[in-house]
Amino acid sequence: MNALLIMGYTNFELGIFKASDPKITVIKKAFRKRLESYLAQGLKWVIFTGALGFEYWALEETKTMQKDFDFEIATLFDFETHGKNWNEANQQKLEIFKSVNFVKAAYETYENPSQFRQYHAFLIENTQGALLFYDDENETKLHFLIDKMKQTPDYRLDFITFENLQETYEEMNE
């Protein structure tokens, strides 16, 4: 696999509002374990979209892994204006999304809803799979993109679920 898309729940969807929340440590550990497997198989690009929550925590973990593995990180924003109205703390997180090997926005600004469909198609066409923190039992707007991924032949979907997090938590406390 050449490029893997990383997406998942936002911090609001998870009810995590502090960087010190211990759930973040469990999420990062579960993510790291999965990503290490892909990197050991020769993954070249890890792709983010700039979302807060799981993506941001995964990005933090991914950046630390660049010391041990040879791969590149990209952020492909939907719009150049992505995050423009975020508060100062989140602006700092946005800067971390921008401080990767490759950064690009699909569009300058939002004009119409079809841009999201085209952006999603672009993400799928330019990655061979996705590592998603997502559970069908806790559906969000991500399900639209995931449905498209499921319809794409030979597109690999790998899910981190709440059950996986529970297993990771138990392993950490053995």
Secondary structure, 3 states (H helix, E strand, C coil): CCEEEEEECCHHHHCCCCCCCHHHHHHHHHHHHHHHHHHHCCCCEEEECCCCCHHHHHHHHHHHHCCCCCCEEEEEEEECCCCCCCCHHHHHHHHHHHCCCEEEEEECCCCCCHHHHHHHHHHHHCCCEEEEECCHHHCCCHHHHHHHHHHCCCCEEEEECHHHHHHHHHHHCC
